[in-house]
């Protein structure tokens, strides 16, 4: 058994031109959040955990419930559903449904996404839970189970009610979930027009302003009530990167479009995704105690890509943290330490360091020679 060990911390500079964090962007929204989809990095947050009226943006939770039902077979896209008097009674944005209708589930989904149909959400809610009130209770329970702690629902569509509340963070999480978990249905959110059954020919355009701005947007949902103001949950893709934005509490549709475009452009222009480490990349060596080899390579356990700000050139600092000497035997792939990446103004990231090779225990003769050398060194130290 070795008689000594110490922690080695080696600091070095990764040769990569980075940026300090982009200066915080101002927004007129009451609450806002900008999320990088690939890395989960929050680029901007303003009152993101405040529970606010979500208006029609809460329809995203209804759609989540519908997509889950489609996946487990409780609903089918070509299934025809009846329209109740309760569904028909809703005003605001609608598909102009009536109680003589039977409507295909897929048309109801498109009616929610493109036309923001309050009546369409109720038809689906009643099909899944019997009543809209019961569906709202299941929405709230499901939101809590998913970790959306600031979300409660009193109806399926965001009609004004004191218990209809969501936070910007919950809405961003929900958008991420819809994109990641239901790609087979996400294409509906990019549709710009839906003229259901020739009804209301002037009411067929998607209200999402991002879709008409040529900024890579492909979803998700707007909302507006007097209490909520104007809001949007949007997503856009450029060069393989996707960002999600949430805005709430703006005072006009024009301000909503301007702020959304500004935030999307800022997120793409002020941050860049870079590969920092490659899986298997040698980052250093650790000494071996009583091994057939005097040292072993320390390799990065995984690839590491980070989202980095690009406003001011600086060098990123990293530290190798491990104990040495490492006692033999060592197995290839054995975790021996970690590398910590420090980005100015952002959270540190750590990746395991693993052994690059097997190192067997030294034979008896090598152990004897090493023991003799240690004893000699100790005697010399005492004599001095």
Buried (B, 14 or more C-beta within 10 A) or exposed (E): EEEEEEEBEBEEEBEBEBBBBBEEBEBBBBBBBBBBBEBEBBBBBBBBEBBBBBBBBBBBBBBBBBBBBBEEEEBEEEBEBBBBEBBBEBEBBBBBBEEEBEBBBBBBBBBBBBBBBBBBBBBBBBBBBEEBEEBBBBBBEBBEEBEBEBBBBBBBBBBBBEEBBBBBBBBBBBBBBBBEBBEEBBEBBBBEEBBBEEBEEEBBBBBBBBBEBEBBBBBBBBBBBEEBBBBBBBBBBBEEBBBBBBBBBBEEBEBBBBBBBBBBBBBBEBBBBBEBBEEEBEBBBBEBBBBBBEBBBBBBBEEBEBBBBBBEEBEBBBBBBBEBBBBBBBEEBBEBBBBBBBBBEBEEBEBBBBBBEBBEBBEEEEEEEEEEEEEEEEEEEEEE
